[in-house]
């Protein structure tokens, strides 16, 4: 029972730390993308999705 609360707290903490400024460094594979693909990444939508999921 307590493990579920701990996992939920960790997920909520991760979601609260994610914002548009640091999403690029936390997004897997973003730093290795080609520059033209990096221009197409919508961080606002990614952050919104993470806040909904977590």
mmCIF entry with sequence, helices, sheets and N, C-alpha, C, O atoms, coordinates in Angstrom:
data_MODEL
# 
_entry.id   MODEL 
# 
_entity.id                         1 
_entity.type                       polymer 
_entity.pdbx_number_of_molecules   1 
# 
_entity_poly.entity_id                      1 
_entity_poly.type                           'polypeptide(L)' 
_entity_poly.nstd_linkage                   no 
_entity_poly.nstd_monomer                   no 
_entity_poly.pdbx_seq_one_letter_code       
;(UNK)(UNK)(UNK)(UNK)(UNK)(UNK)(UNK)(UNK)(UNK)(UNK)(UNK)(UNK)(UNK)(UNK)(UNK)(UNK)
(UNK)(UNK)(UNK)(UNK)(UNK)(UNK)(UNK)(UNK)(UNK)(UNK)(UNK)(UNK)(UNK)(UNK)(UNK)(UNK)
(UNK)(UNK)(UNK)(UNK)(UNK)(UNK)(UNK)(UNK)(UNK)(UNK)(UNK)(UNK)(UNK)(UNK)(UNK)(UNK)
(UNK)(UNK)(UNK)(UNK)(UNK)(UNK)
;
_entity_poly.pdbx_seq_one_letter_code_can   XXXXXXXXXXXXXXXXXXXXXXXXXXXXXXXXXXXXXXXXXXXXXXXXXXXXXX 
_entity_poly.pdbx_strand_id                 A 
# 
loop_
_entity_poly_seq.entity_id 
_entity_poly_seq.num 
_entity_poly_seq.mon_id 
_entity_poly_seq.hetero 
1 1  UNK n 
1 2  UNK n 
1 3  UNK n 
1 4  UNK n 
1 5  UNK n 
1 6  UNK n 
1 7  UNK n 
1 8  UNK n 
1 9  UNK n 
1 10 UNK n 
1 11 UNK n 
1 12 UNK n 
1 13 UNK n 
1 14 UNK n 
1 15 UNK n 
1 16 UNK n 
1 17 UNK n 
1 18 UNK n 
1 19 UNK n 
1 20 UNK n 
1 21 UNK n 
1 22 UNK n 
1 23 UNK n 
1 24 UNK n 
1 25 UNK n 
1 26 UNK n 
1 27 UNK n 
1 28 UNK n 
1 29 UNK n 
1 30 UNK n 
1 31 UNK n 
1 32 UNK n 
1 33 UNK n 
1 34 UNK n 
1 35 UNK n 
1 36 UNK n 
1 37 UNK n 
1 38 UNK n 
1 39 UNK n 
1 40 UNK n 
1 41 UNK n 
1 42 UNK n 
1 43 UNK n 
1 44 UNK n 
1 45 UNK n 
1 46 UNK n 
1 47 UNK n 
1 48 UNK n 
1 49 UNK n 
1 50 UNK n 
1 51 UNK n 
1 52 UNK n 
1 53 UNK n 
1 54 UNK n 
# 
_struct_asym.id          A 
_struct_asym.entity_id   1 
# 
loop_
_struct_conf.conf_type_id 
_struct_conf.id 
_struct_conf.pdbx_PDB_helix_id 
_struct_conf.beg_label_comp_id 
_struct_conf.beg_label_asym_id 
_struct_conf.beg_label_seq_id 
_struct_conf.pdbx_beg_PDB_ins_code 
_struct_conf.end_label_comp_id 
_struct_conf.end_label_asym_id 
_struct_conf.end_label_seq_id 
_struct_conf.pdbx_end_PDB_ins_code 
_struct_conf.beg_auth_comp_id 
_struct_conf.beg_auth_asym_id 
_struct_conf.beg_auth_seq_id 
_struct_conf.end_auth_comp_id 
_struct_conf.end_auth_asym_id 
_struct_conf.end_auth_seq_id 
_struct_conf.pdbx_PDB_helix_class 
_struct_conf.details 
_struct_conf.pdbx_PDB_helix_length 
HELX_P HELX_P1 AA1 UNK A 2  ? UNK A 17 ? UNK A 2  UNK A 17 1 ? 16 
HELX_P HELX_P2 AA2 UNK A 23 ? UNK A 26 ? UNK A 23 UNK A 26 1 ? 4  
HELX_P HELX_P3 AA3 UNK A 35 ? UNK A 38 ? UNK A 35 UNK A 38 1 ? 4  
HELX_P HELX_P4 AA4 UNK A 43 ? UNK A 53 ? UNK A 43 UNK A 53 1 ? 11 
# 
_struct_conf_type.id          HELX_P 
_struct_conf_type.criteria    ? 
_struct_conf_type.reference   ? 
# 
loop_
_atom_site.group_PDB 
_atom_site.id 
_atom_site.type_symbol 
_atom_site.label_atom_id 
_atom_site.label_alt_id 
_atom_site.label_comp_id 
_atom_site.label_asym_id 
_atom_site.label_entity_id 
_atom_site.label_seq_id 
_atom_site.pdbx_PDB_ins_code 
_atom_site.Cartn_x 
_atom_site.Cartn_y 
_atom_site.Cartn_z 
_atom_site.occupancy 
_atom_site.B_iso_or_equiv 
_atom_site.pdbx_formal_charge 
_atom_site.auth_seq_id 
_atom_site.auth_comp_id 
_atom_site.auth_asym_id 
_atom_site.auth_atom_id 
_atom_site.pdbx_PDB_model_num 
ATOM 1   N N  . UNK A 1 1  ? 0.824  -1.189 0.000   1.00 0.00 ? 1  UNK A N  1 
ATOM 2   C CA . UNK A 1 1  ? 0.000  0.000  0.000   1.00 0.00 ? 1  UNK A CA 1 
ATOM 3   C C  . UNK A 1 1  ? 0.872  1.259  0.000   1.00 0.00 ? 1  UNK A C  1 
ATOM 4   O O  . UNK A 1 1  ? 0.621  2.198  -0.755  1.00 0.00 ? 1  UNK A O  1 
ATOM 5   N N  . UNK A 1 2  ? 1.884  1.267  0.842   1.00 0.00 ? 2  UNK A N  1 
ATOM 6   C CA . UNK A 1 2  ? 2.744  2.441  0.906   1.00 0.00 ? 2  UNK A CA 1 
ATOM 7   C C  . UNK A 1 2  ? 3.577  2.590  -0.357  1.00 0.00 ? 2  UNK A C  1 
ATOM 8   O O  . UNK A 1 2  ? 3.925  3.707  -0.739  1.00 0.00 ? 2  UNK A O  1 
ATOM 9   N N  . UNK A 1 3  ? 3.901  1.486  -1.008  1.00 0.00 ? 3  UNK A N  1 
ATOM 10  C CA . UNK A 1 3  ? 4.697  1.540  -2.234  1.00 0.00 ? 3  UNK A CA 1 
ATOM 11  C C  . UNK A 1 3  ? 3.937  2.293  -3.320  1.00 0.00 ? 3  UNK A C  1 
ATOM 12  O O  . UNK A 1 3  ? 4.544  3.034  -4.094  1.00 0.00 ? 3  UNK A O  1 
ATOM 13  N N  . UNK A 1 4  ? 2.641  2.117  -3.389  1.00 0.00 ? 4  UNK A N  1 
ATOM 14  C CA . UNK A 1 4  ? 1.826  2.829  -4.371  1.00 0.00 ? 4  UNK A CA 1 
ATOM 15  C C  . UNK A 1 4  ? 1.848  4.329  -4.139  1.00 0.00 ? 4  UNK A C  1 
ATOM 16  O O  . UNK A 1 4  ? 1.917  5.104  -5.093  1.00 0.00 ? 4  UNK A O  1 
ATOM 17  N N  . UNK A 1 5  ? 1.792  4.744  -2.887  1.00 0.00 ? 5  UNK A N  1 
ATOM 18  C CA . UNK A 1 5  ? 1.856  6.170  -2.569  1.00 0.00 ? 5  UNK A CA 1 
ATOM 19  C C  . UNK A 1 5  ? 3.227  6.757  -2.890  1.00 0.00 ? 5  UNK A C  1 
ATOM 20  O O  . UNK A 1 5  ? 3.333  7.893  -3.352  1.00 0.00 ? 5  UNK A O  1 
ATOM 21  N N  . UNK A 1 6  ? 4.257  5.986  -2.646  1.00 0.00 ? 6  UNK A N  1 
ATOM 22  C CA . UNK A 1 6  ? 5.614  6.457  -2.938  1.00 0.00 ? 6  UNK A CA 1 
ATOM 23  C C  . UNK A 1 6  ? 5.804  6.621  -4.445  1.00 0.00 ? 6  UNK A C  1 
ATOM 24  O O  . UNK A 1 6  ? 6.360  7.624  -4.895  1.00 0.00 ? 6  UNK A O  1 
ATOM 25  N N  . UNK A 1 7  ? 5.352  5.654  -5.218  1.00 0.00 ? 7  UNK A N  1 
ATOM 26  C CA . UNK A 1 7  ? 5.474  5.736  -6.675  1.00 0.00 ? 7  UNK A CA 1 
ATOM 27  C C  . UNK A 1 7  ? 4.651  6.897  -7.209  1.00 0.00 ? 7  UNK A C  1 
ATOM 28  O O  . UNK A 1 7  ? 5.111  7.617  -8.095  1.00 0.00 ? 7  UNK A O  1 
ATOM 29  N N  . UNK A 1 8  ? 3.447  7.094  -6.692  1.00 0.00 ? 8  UNK A N  1 
ATOM 30  C CA . UNK A 1 8  ? 2.608  8.212  -7.128  1.00 0.00 ? 8  UNK A CA 1 
ATOM 31  C C  . UNK A 1 8  ? 3.264  9.545  -6.795  1.00 0.00 ? 8  UNK A C  1 
ATOM 32  O O  . UNK A 1 8  ? 3.195  10.483 -7.591  1.00 0.00 ? 8  UNK A O  1 
ATOM 33  N N  . UNK A 1 9  ? 3.892  9.641  -5.644  1.00 0.00 ? 9  UNK A N  1 
ATOM 34  C CA . UNK A 1 9  ? 4.588  10.872 -5.258  1.00 0.00 ? 9  UNK A CA 1 
ATOM 35  C C  . UNK A 1 9  ? 5.766  11.146 -6.190  1.00 0.00 ? 9  UNK A C  1 
ATOM 36  O O  . UNK A 1 9  ? 5.983  12.286 -6.600  1.00 0.00 ? 9  UNK A O  1 
ATOM 37  N N  . UNK A 1 10 ? 6.520  10.114 -6.520  1.00 0.00 ? 10 UNK A N  1 
ATOM 38  C CA . UNK A 1 10 ? 7.660  10.280 -7.425  1.00 0.00 ? 10 UNK A CA 1 
ATOM 39  C C  . UNK A 1 10 ? 7.184  10.735 -8.805  1.00 0.00 ? 10 UNK A C  1 
ATOM 40  O O  . UNK A 1 10 ? 7.792  11.623 -9.403  1.00 0.00 ? 10 UNK A O  1 
ATOM 41  N N  . UNK A 1 11 ? 6.126  10.148 -9.307  1.00 0.00 ? 11 UNK A N  1 
ATOM 42  C CA . UNK A 1 11 ? 5.599  10.542 -10.624 1.00 0.00 ? 11 UNK A CA 1 
ATOM 43  C C  . UNK A 1 11 ? 5.089  11.977 -10.601 1.00 0.00 ? 11 UNK A C  1 
ATOM 44  O O  . UNK A 1 11 ? 5.303  12.722 -11.557 1.00 0.00 ? 11 UNK A O  1 
ATOM 45  N N  . UNK A 1 12 ? 4.427  12.367 -9.540  1.00 0.00 ? 12 UNK A N  1 
ATOM 46  C CA . UNK A 1 12 ? 3.947  13.742 -9.425  1.00 0.00 ? 12 UNK A CA 1 
ATOM 47  C C  . UNK A 1 12 ? 5.110  14.718 -9.315  1.00 0.00 ? 12 UNK A C  1 
ATOM 48  O O  . UNK A 1 12 ? 5.045  15.822 -9.856  1.00 0.00 ? 12 UNK A O  1 
ATOM 49  N N  . UNK A 1 13 ? 6.160  14.328 -8.628  1.00 0.00 ? 13 UNK A N  1 
ATOM 50  C CA . UNK A 1 13 ? 7.343  15.177 -8.516  1.00 0.00 ? 13 UNK A CA 1 
ATOM 51  C C  . UNK A 1 13 ? 8.015  15.362 -9.871  1.00 0.00 ? 13 UNK A C  1 
ATOM 52  O O  . UNK A 1 13 ? 8.412  16.476 -10.211 1.00 0.00 ? 13 UNK A O  1 
ATOM 53  N N  . UNK A 1 14 ? 8.147  14.310 -10.635 1.00 0.00 ? 14 UNK A N  1 
ATOM 54  C CA . UNK A 1 14 ? 8.742  14.404 -11.969 1.00 0.00 ? 14 UNK A CA 1 
ATOM 55  C C  . UNK A 1 14 ? 7.899  15.305 -12.859 1.00 0.00 ? 14 UNK A C  1 
ATOM 56  O O  . UNK A 1 14 ? 8.441  16.137 -13.588 1.00 0.00 ? 14 UNK A O  1 
ATOM 57  N N  . UNK A 1 15 ? 6.595  15.152 -12.810 1.00 0.00 ? 15 UNK A N  1 
ATOM 58  C CA . UNK A 1 15 ? 5.711  15.978 -13.639 1.00 0.00 ? 15 UNK A CA 1 
ATOM 59  C C  . UNK A 1 15 ? 5.787  17.443 -13.226 1.00 0.00 ? 15 UNK A C  1 
ATOM 60  O O  . UNK A 1 15 ? 5.691  18.327 -14.078 1.00 0.00 ? 15 UNK A O  1 
ATOM 61  N N  . UNK A 1 16 ? 5.954  17.710 -11.965 1.00 0.00 ? 16 UNK A N  1 
ATOM 62  C CA . UNK A 1 16 ? 6.010  19.104 -11.522 1.00 0.00 ? 16 UNK A CA 1 
ATOM 63  C C  . UNK A 1 16 ? 7.341  19.757 -11.887 1.00 0.00 ? 16 UNK A C  1 
ATOM 64  O O  . UNK A 1 16 ? 7.401  20.974 -12.062 1.00 0.00 ? 16 UNK A O  1 
ATOM 65  N N  . UNK A 1 17 ? 8.395  18.976 -12.003 1.00 0.00 ? 17 UNK A N  1 
ATOM 66  C CA . UNK A 1 17 ? 9.701  19.527 -12.358 1.00 0.00 ? 17 UNK A CA 1 
ATOM 67  C C  . UNK A 1 17 ? 9.846  19.791 -13.852 1.00 0.00 ? 17 UNK A C  1 
ATOM 68  O O  . UNK A 1 17 ? 10.699 20.581 -14.255 1.00 0.00 ? 17 UNK A O  1 
ATOM 69  N N  . UNK A 1 18 ? 9.037  19.152 -14.670 1.00 0.00 ? 18 UNK A N  1 
ATOM 70  C CA . UNK A 1 18 ? 9.137  19.291 -16.119 1.00 0.00 ? 18 UNK A CA 1 
ATOM 71  C C  . UNK A 1 18 ? 8.460  20.575 -16.572 1.00 0.00 ? 18 UNK A C  1 
ATOM 72  O O  . UNK A 1 18 ? 7.297  20.820 -16.253 1.00 0.00 ? 18 UNK A O  1 
ATOM 73  N N  . UNK A 1 19 ? 9.189  21.384 -17.308 1.00 0.00 ? 19 UNK A N  1 
ATOM 74  C CA . UNK A 1 19 ? 8.609  22.578 -17.910 1.00 0.00 ? 19 UNK A CA 1 
ATOM 75  C C  . UNK A 1 19 ? 9.192  22.746 -19.308 1.00 0.00 ? 19 UNK A C  1 
ATOM 76  O O  . UNK A 1 19 ? 10.004 21.929 -19.743 1.00 0.00 ? 19 UNK A O  1 
ATOM 77  N N  . UNK A 1 20 ? 8.789  23.789 -20.010 1.00 0.00 ? 20 UNK A N  1 
ATOM 78  C CA . UNK A 1 20 ? 9.215  23.959 -21.393 1.00 0.00 ? 20 UNK A CA 1 
ATOM 79  C C  . UNK A 1 20 ? 10.708 24.232 -21.522 1.00 0.00 ? 20 UNK A C  1 
ATOM 80  O O  . UNK A 1 20 ? 11.303 23.903 -22.548 1.00 0.00 ? 20 UNK A O  1 
ATOM 81  N N  . UNK A 1 21 ? 11.323 24.822 -20.511 1.00 0.00 ? 21 UNK A N  1 
ATOM 82  C CA . UNK A 1 21 ? 12.741 25.152 -20.605 1.00 0.00 ? 21 UNK A CA 1 
ATOM 83  C C  . UNK A 1 21 ? 13.634 23.911 -20.501 1.00 0.00 ? 21 UNK A C  1 
ATOM 84  O O  . UNK A 1 21 ? 14.655 23.833 -21.186 1.00 0.00 ? 21 UNK A O  1 
ATOM 85  N N  . UNK A 1 22 ? 13.272 22.953 -19.668 1.00 0.00 ? 22 UNK A N  1 
ATOM 86  C CA . UNK A 1 22 ? 14.135 21.794 -19.489 1.00 0.00 ? 22 UNK A CA 1 
ATOM 87  C C  . UNK A 1 22 ? 13.616 20.540 -20.188 1.00 0.00 ? 22 UNK A C  1 
ATOM 88  O O  . UNK A 1 22 ? 14.206 19.470 -20.031 1.00 0.00 ? 22 UNK A O  1 
ATOM 89  N N  . UNK A 1 23 ? 12.554 20.639 -20.936 1.00 0.00 ? 23 UNK A N  1 
ATOM 90  C CA . UNK A 1 23 ? 12.007 19.467 -21.619 1.00 0.00 ? 23 UNK A CA 1 
ATOM 91  C C  . UNK A 1 23 ? 12.976 18.923 -22.663 1.00 0.00 ? 23 UNK A C  1 
ATOM 92  O O  . UNK A 1 23 ? 13.022 17.714 -22.890 1.00 0.00 ? 23 UNK A O  1 
ATOM 93  N N  . UNK A 1 24 ? 13.743 19.790 -23.293 1.00 0.00 ? 24 UNK A N  1 
ATOM 94  C CA . UNK A 1 24 ? 14.705 19.331 -24.294 1.00 0.00 ? 24 UNK A CA 1 
ATOM 95  C C  . UNK A 1 24 ? 15.789 18.450 -23.722 1.00 0.00 ? 24 UNK A C  1 
ATOM 96  O O  . UNK A 1 24 ? 16.220 17.495 -24.369 1.00 0.00 ? 24 UNK A O  1 
ATOM 97  N N  . UNK A 1 25 ? 16.235 18.754 -22.523 1.00 0.00 ? 25 UNK A N  1 
ATOM 98  C CA . UNK A 1 25 ? 17.278 17.935 -21.916 1.00 0.00 ? 25 UNK A CA 1 
ATOM 99  C C  . UNK A 1 25 ? 16.718 16.638 -21.337 1.00 0.00 ? 25 UNK A C  1 
ATOM 100 O O  . UNK A 1 25 ? 17.456 15.667 -21.171 1.00 0.00 ? 25 UNK A O  1 
ATOM 101 N N  . UNK A 1 26 ? 15.427 16.613 -21.031 1.00 0.00 ? 26 UNK A N  1 
ATOM 102 C CA . UNK A 1 26 ? 14.828 15.411 -20.458 1.00 0.00 ? 26 UNK A CA 1 
ATOM 103 C C  . UNK A 1 26 ? 14.200 14.501 -21.507 1.00 0.00 ? 26 UNK A C  1 
ATOM 104 O O  . UNK A 1 26 ? 13.889 13.348 -21.208 1.00 0.00 ? 26 UNK A O  1 
ATOM 105 N N  . UNK A 1 27 ? 14.010 14.989 -22.716 1.00 0.00 ? 27 UNK A N  1 
ATOM 106 C CA . UNK A 1 27 ? 13.387 14.206 -23.777 1.00 0.00 ? 27 UNK A CA 1 
ATOM 107 C C  . UNK A 1 27 ? 14.414 13.251 -24.375 1.00 0.00 ? 27 UNK A C  1 
ATOM 108 O O  . UNK A 1 27 ? 15.464 13.676 -24.857 1.00 0.00 ? 27 UNK A O  1 
ATOM 109 N N  . UNK A 1 28 ? 14.103 11.966 -24.340 1.00 0.00 ? 28 UNK A N  1 
ATOM 110 C CA . UNK A 1 28 ? 15.043 10.962 -24.832 1.00 0.00 ? 28 UNK A CA 1 
ATOM 111 C C  . UNK A 1 28 ? 15.247 11.127 -26.337 1.00 0.00 ? 28 UNK A C  1 
ATOM 112 O O  . UNK A 1 28 ? 14.287 11.167 -27.107 1.00 0.00 ? 28 UNK A O  1 
ATOM 113 N N  . UNK A 1 29 ? 16.504 11.221 -26.738 1.00 0.00 ? 29 UNK A N  1 
ATOM 114 C CA . UNK A 1 29 ? 16.845 11.305 -28.146 1.00 0.00 ? 29 UNK A CA 1 
ATOM 115 C C  . UNK A 1 29 ? 16.820 12.689 -28.743 1.00 0.00 ? 29 UNK A C  1 
ATOM 116 O O  . UNK A 1 29 ? 17.172 12.853 -29.912 1.00 0.00 ? 29 UNK A O  1 
ATOM 117 N N  . UNK A 1 30 ? 16.419 13.690 -27.987 1.00 0.00 ? 30 UNK A N  1 
ATOM 118 C CA . UNK A 1 30 ? 16.322 15.041 -28.549 1.00 0.00 ? 30 UNK A CA 1 
ATOM 119 C C  . UNK A 1 30 ? 17.691 15.597 -28.917 1.00 0.00 ? 30 UNK A C  1 
ATOM 120 O O  . UNK A 1 30 ? 17.840 16.230 -29.962 1.00 0.00 ? 30 UNK A O  1 
ATOM 121 N N  . UNK A 1 31 ? 18.677 15.371 -28.084 1.00 0.00 ? 31 UNK A N  1 
ATOM 122 C CA . UNK A 1 31 ? 20.000 15.932 -28.347 1.00 0.00 ? 31 UNK A CA 1 
ATOM 123 C C  . UNK A 1 31 ? 20.685 15.293 -29.547 1.00 0.00 ? 31 UNK A C  1 
ATOM 124 O O  . UNK A 1 31 ? 21.583 15.901 -30.131 1.00 0.00 ? 31 UNK A O  1 
ATOM 125 N N  . UNK A 1 32 ? 20.287 14.089 -29.929 1.00 0.00 ? 32 UNK A N  1 
ATOM 126 C CA . UNK A 1 32 ? 20.893 13.420 -31.072 1.00 0.00 ? 32 UNK A CA 1 
ATOM 127 C C  . UNK A 1 32 ? 20.090 13.607 -32.352 1.00 0.00 ? 32 UNK A C  1 
ATOM 128 O O  . UNK A 1 32 ? 20.489 13.101 -33.401 1.00 0.00 ? 32 UNK A O  1 
ATOM 129 N N  . UNK A 1 33 ? 18.981 14.313 -32.295 1.00 0.00 ? 33 UNK A N  1 
ATOM 130 C CA . UNK A 1 33 ? 18.172 14.569 -33.491 1.00 0.00 ? 33 UNK A CA 1 
ATOM 131 C C  . UNK A 1 33 ? 18.878 15.528 -34.433 1.00 0.00 ? 33 UNK A C  1 
ATOM 132 O O  . UNK A 1 33 ? 19.730 16.317 -34.026 1.00 0.00 ? 33 UNK A O  1 
ATOM 133 N N  . UNK A 1 34 ? 18.507 15.440 -35.686 1.00 0.00 ? 34 UNK A N  1 
ATOM 134 C CA . UNK A 1 34 ? 18.993 16.408 -36.663 1.00 0.00 ? 34 UNK A CA 1 
ATOM 135 C C  . UNK A 1 34 ? 18.348 17.763 -36.369 1.00 0.00 ? 34 UNK A C  1 
ATOM 136 O O  . UNK A 1 34 ? 17.260 17.832 -35.797 1.00 0.00 ? 34 UNK A O  1 
ATOM 137 N N  . UNK A 1 35 ? 19.024 18.827 -36.762 1.00 0.00 ? 35 UNK A N  1 
ATOM 138 C CA . UNK A 1 35 ? 18.538 20.177 -36.457 1.00 0.00 ? 35 UNK A CA 1 
ATOM 139 C C  . UNK A 1 35 ? 17.176 20.461 -37.077 1.00 0.00 ? 35 UNK A C  1 
ATOM 140 O O  . UNK A 1 35 ? 16.368 21.164 -36.472 1.00 0.00 ? 35 UNK A O  1 
ATOM 141 N N  . UNK A 1 36 ? 16.899 19.932 -38.269 1.00 0.00 ? 36 UNK A N  1 
ATOM 142 C CA . UNK A 1 36 ? 15.597 20.189 -38.888 1.00 0.00 ? 36 UNK A CA 1 
ATOM 143 C C  . UNK A 1 36 ? 14.466 19.479 -38.152 1.00 0.00 ? 36 UNK A C  1 
ATOM 144 O O  . UNK A 1 36 ? 13.338 19.970 -38.136 1.00 0.00 ? 36 UNK A O  1 
ATOM 145 N N  . UNK A 1 37 ? 14.752 18.337 -37.545 1.00 0.00 ? 37 UNK A N  1 
ATOM 146 C CA . UNK A 1 37 ? 13.728 17.643 -36.754 1.00 0.00 ? 37 UNK A CA 1 
ATOM 147 C C  . UNK A 1 37 ? 13.519 18.318 -35.404 1.00 0.00 ? 37 UNK A C  1 
ATOM 148 O O  . UNK A 1 37 ? 12.415 18.288 -34.860 1.00 0.00 ? 37 UNK A O  1 
ATOM 149 N N  . UNK A 1 38 ? 14.580 18.931 -34.856 1.00 0.00 ? 38 UNK A N  1 
ATOM 150 C CA . UNK A 1 38 ? 14.451 19.629 -33.574 1.00 0.00 ? 38 UNK A CA 1 
ATOM 151 C C  . UNK A 1 38 ? 13.502 20.814 -33.689 1.00 0.00 ? 38 UNK A C  1 
ATOM 152 O O  . UNK A 1 38 ? 12.839 21.173 -32.715 1.00 0.00 ? 38 UNK A O  1 
ATOM 153 N N  . UNK A 1 39 ? 13.429 21.421 -34.861 1.00 0.00 ? 39 UNK A N  1 
ATOM 154 C CA . UNK A 1 39 ? 12.540 22.566 -35.060 1.00 0.00 ? 39 UNK A CA 1 
ATOM 155 C C  . UNK A 1 39 ? 11.069 22.166 -35.011 1.00 0.00 ? 39 UNK A C  1 
ATOM 156 O O  . UNK A 1 39 ? 10.212 23.000 -34.722 1.00 0.00 ? 39 UNK A O  1 
ATOM 157 N N  . UNK A 1 40 ? 10.767 20.893 -35.291 1.00 0.00 ? 40 UNK A N  1 
ATOM 158 C CA . UNK A 1 40 ? 9.389  20.418 -35.334 1.00 0.00 ? 40 UNK A CA 1 
ATOM 159 C C  . UNK A 1 40 ? 8.867  19.919 -33.989 1.00 0.00 ? 40 UNK A C  1 
ATOM 160 O O  . UNK A 1 40 ? 7.699  19.543 -33.887 1.00 0.00 ? 40 UNK A O  1 
ATOM 161 N N  . UNK A 1 41 ? 9.710  19.909 -32.956 1.00 0.00 ? 41 UNK A N  1 
ATOM 162 C CA . UNK A 1 41 ? 9.306  19.401 -31.641 1.00 0.00 ? 41 UNK A CA 1 
ATOM 163 C C  . UNK A 1 41 ? 8.518  20.482 -30.904 1.00 0.00 ? 41 UNK A C  1 
ATOM 164 O O  . UNK A 1 41 ? 8.970  21.618 -30.764 1.00 0.00 ? 41 UNK A O  1 
ATOM 165 N N  . UNK A 1 42 ? 7.338  20.103 -30.440 1.00 0.00 ? 42 UNK A N  1 
ATOM 166 C CA . UNK A 1 42 ? 6.459  21.023 -29.712 1.00 0.00 ? 42 UNK A CA 1 
ATOM 167 C C  . UNK A 1 42 ? 6.552  20.723 -28.216 1.00 0.00 ? 42 UNK A C  1 
ATOM 168 O O  . UNK A 1 42 ? 5.878  19.828 -27.705 1.00 0.00 ? 42 UNK A O  1 
ATOM 169 N N  . UNK A 1 43 ? 7.403  21.490 -27.523 1.00 0.00 ? 43 UNK A N  1 
ATOM 170 C CA . UNK A 1 43 ? 7.601  21.244 -26.097 1.00 0.00 ? 43 UNK A CA 1 
ATOM 171 C C  . UNK A 1 43 ? 6.362  21.555 -25.282 1.00 0.00 ? 43 UNK A C  1 
ATOM 172 O O  . UNK A 1 43 ? 6.122  20.916 -24.257 1.00 0.00 ? 43 UNK A O  1 
ATOM 173 N N  . UNK A 1 44 ? 5.580  22.510 -25.711 1.00 0.00 ? 44 UNK A N  1 
ATOM 174 C CA . UNK A 1 44 ? 4.366  22.861 -24.964 1.00 0.00 ? 44 UNK A CA 1 
ATOM 175 C C  . UNK A 1 44 ? 3.418  21.662 -24.910 1.00 0.00 ? 44 UNK A C  1 
ATOM 176 O O  . UNK A 1 44 ? 2.828  21.385 -23.866 1.00 0.00 ? 44 UNK A O  1 
ATOM 177 N N  . UNK A 1 45 ? 3.271  20.962 -26.014 1.00 0.00 ? 45 UNK A N  1 
ATOM 178 C CA . UNK A 1 45 ? 2.394  19.787 -26.058 1.00 0.00 ? 45 UNK A CA 1 
ATOM 179 C C  . UNK A 1 45 ? 2.980  18.625 -25.264 1.00 0.00 ? 45 UNK A C  1 
ATOM 180 O O  . UNK A 1 45 ? 2.246  17.882 -24.613 1.00 0.00 ? 45 UNK A O  1 
ATOM 181 N N  . UNK A 1 46 ? 4.301  18.467 -25.318 1.00 0.00 ? 46 UNK A N  1 
ATOM 182 C CA . UNK A 1 46 ? 4.944  17.386 -24.577 1.00 0.00 ? 46 UNK A CA 1 
ATOM 183 C C  . UNK A 1 46 ? 4.785  17.595 -23.075 1.00 0.00 ? 46 UNK A C  1 
ATOM 184 O O  . UNK A 1 46 ? 4.476  16.654 -22.343 1.00 0.00 ? 46 UNK A O  1 
ATOM 185 N N  . UNK A 1 47 ? 4.992  18.817 -22.618 1.00 0.00 ? 47 UNK A N  1 
ATOM 186 C CA . UNK A 1 47 ? 4.848  19.121 -21.190 1.00 0.00 ? 47 UNK A CA 1 
ATOM 187 C C  . UNK A 1 47 ? 3.400  18.924 -20.750 1.00 0.00 ? 47 UNK A C  1 
ATOM 188 O O  . UNK A 1 47 ? 3.145  18.383 -19.673 1.00 0.00 ? 47 UNK A O  1 
ATOM 189 N N  . UNK A 1 48 ? 2.461  19.357 -21.571 1.00 0.00 ? 48 UNK A N  1 
ATOM 190 C CA . UNK A 1 48 ? 1.040  19.178 -21.234 1.00 0.00 ? 48 UNK A CA 1 
ATOM 191 C C  . UNK A 1 48 ? 0.689  17.691 -21.132 1.00 0.00 ? 48 UNK A C  1 
ATOM 192 O O  . UNK A 1 48 ? -0.038 17.284 -20.226 1.00 0.00 ? 48 UNK A O  1 
ATOM 193 N N  . UNK A 1 49 ? 1.205  16.884 -22.058 1.00 0.00 ? 49 UNK A N  1 
ATOM 194 C CA . UNK A 1 49 ? 0.949  15.449 -22.030 1.00 0.00 ? 49 UNK A CA 1 
ATOM 195 C C  . UNK A 1 49 ? 1.543  14.801 -20.781 1.00 0.00 ? 49 UNK A C  1 
ATOM 196 O O  . UNK A 1 49 ? 0.900  13.956 -20.157 1.00 0.00 ? 49 UNK A O  1 
ATOM 197 N N  . UNK A 1 50 ? 2.745  15.182 -20.417 1.00 0.00 ? 50 UNK A N  1 
ATOM 198 C CA . UNK A 1 50 ? 3.367  14.623 -19.210 1.00 0.00 ? 50 UNK A CA 1 
ATOM 199 C C  . UNK A 1 50 ? 2.604  15.016 -17.952 1.00 0.00 ? 50 UNK A C  1 
ATOM 200 O O  . UNK A 1 50 ? 2.478  14.211 -17.029 1.00 0.00 ? 50 UNK A O  1 
ATOM 201 N N  . UNK A 1 51 ? 2.101  16.222 -17.904 1.00 0.00 ? 51 UNK A N  1 
ATOM 202 C CA . UNK A 1 51 ? 1.324  16.643 -16.726 1.00 0.00 ? 51 UNK A CA 1 
ATOM 203 C C  . UNK A 1 51 ? 0.015  15.863 -16.628 1.00 0.00 ? 51 UNK A C  1 
ATOM 204 O O  . UNK A 1 51 ? -0.443 15.547 -15.530 1.00 0.00 ? 51 UNK A O  1 
ATOM 205 N N  . UNK A 1 52 ? -0.577 15.557 -17.765 1.00 0.00 ? 52 UNK A N  1 
ATOM 206 C CA . UNK A 1 52 ? -1.817 14.767 -17.741 1.00 0.00 ? 52 UNK A CA 1 
ATOM 207 C C  . UNK A 1 52 ? -1.539 13.335 -17.326 1.00 0.00 ? 52 UNK A C  1 
ATOM 208 O O  . UNK A 1 52 ? -2.263 12.773 -16.504 1.00 0.00 ? 52 UNK A O  1 
ATOM 209 N N  . UNK A 1 53 ? -0.491 12.738 -17.890 1.00 0.00 ? 53 UNK A N  1 
ATOM 210 C CA . UNK A 1 53 ? -0.181 11.336 -17.625 1.00 0.00 ? 53 UNK A CA 1 
ATOM 211 C C  . UNK A 1 53 ? 0.306  11.130 -16.195 1.00 0.00 ? 53 UNK A C  1 
ATOM 212 O O  . UNK A 1 53 ? -0.143 10.211 -15.510 1.00 0.00 ? 53 UNK A O  1 
ATOM 213 N N  . UNK A 1 54 ? 1.217  11.977 -15.747 1.00 0.00 ? 54 UNK A N  1 
ATOM 214 C CA . UNK A 1 54 ? 1.789  11.790 -14.417 1.00 0.00 ? 54 UNK A CA 1 
ATOM 215 C C  . UNK A 1 54 ? 0.980  12.491 -13.367 1.00 0.00 ? 54 UNK A C  1 
ATOM 216 O O  . UNK A 1 54 ? 1.322  12.437 -12.186 1.00 0.00 ? 54 UNK A O  1 
# 
